[in-house]
Amino acid sequence: MGSWKLEIVRMACYISFPLAAMFLFSRPELFKDRVIAARKRYYPPPNPERDELIQQLKDREQLRREAEVLEQMSQFQSKQKDSAQLK
């Protein structure tokens, strides 16, 4: 076993090694290029043509769904009228 001086040196190594590694490897300069590339990939610059196309597709889908719901409602109402007439 070691003396108290050895224990202090060991504890200093235990604390200083992770701190030094964090200081060396977490600098923004190391990740700047990757962060900029990822930002461009996930958040592309605005494209008016693409945005207009997406909006047209959304509108078309919304109209289709509304027509489908109206059709289902009219079928339901006609079934209710038929069942009321039978009674």
N, C-alpha and C positions, 0 to 999 in steps of 0.2 A: 504494500500500500504506500501511497504517497503522503506527503505532508500537506498542510493547508495551502502552501504556496503552489504546489502542483494542481490542487483543486481549483485555485483561482485562475491559473493559466488555462486549464481545461474549460472552465466556465466561460472565460473570455473567448475561447475558440468557438464554443457552442453558440454564443451570441453573435460574434462578429462574422462568422461564415455566412449565415443566412442574410444578414444585413448587407454584407458586401455583394453577395449574389443578387439581391434585390436591387441594389444601387446600380450594378453593372448592366443587368439585363432588362431593366424596366425603363430605360430611357426612351422618350418619345421619338428621338431621331432614328431608332432602330425600326420602329413600326410605322413611320410616316408614309412610306411608299405603299405598304400593304393596306393601311387604313384608307388612303385615297383611292386605291384600286377597288377596294370593297365598296366604298361609298358610291363610286361611279357604276359599279355592277348592280347594286341593290336599289339605288336611287338614280335612275338615268335622268338626263336633262329633259325638260318638257318638250314634247313633240306635238304640236297642234293637230296634225293630221291623225296621229294615233289616238289622241284624246277624243277627237271628233268621232272616229270610228267606234271607239269603245262606248261613247255616249249613244250613238245610233243603235248599237247592239243592245244596250241596256233598255232603251226606249222600246225597241221591237219586242224584247222579251217581256217587258211589262205589259204591253198591249196584248200579247198572246195569252199571258196569264189572266188578264182581266176578261178577255173573251171567253176563256175556259171557265172561269168562275161564273160569268153570266149564263153560259150554257148550262152549267150544273144547276144553277138557281132556277132557270126556266124549266128544266126537267123535273126538279123537285116540286115546283109549284104545280106543274101539270099532273104529277102523280097525286098530289094532295087533292086537286080538283076531281080527279077520277075516283079517288077513294071516297070523297064526300058525296059524289053523285050515286055511288053504289049503296050508300047507307040509306 
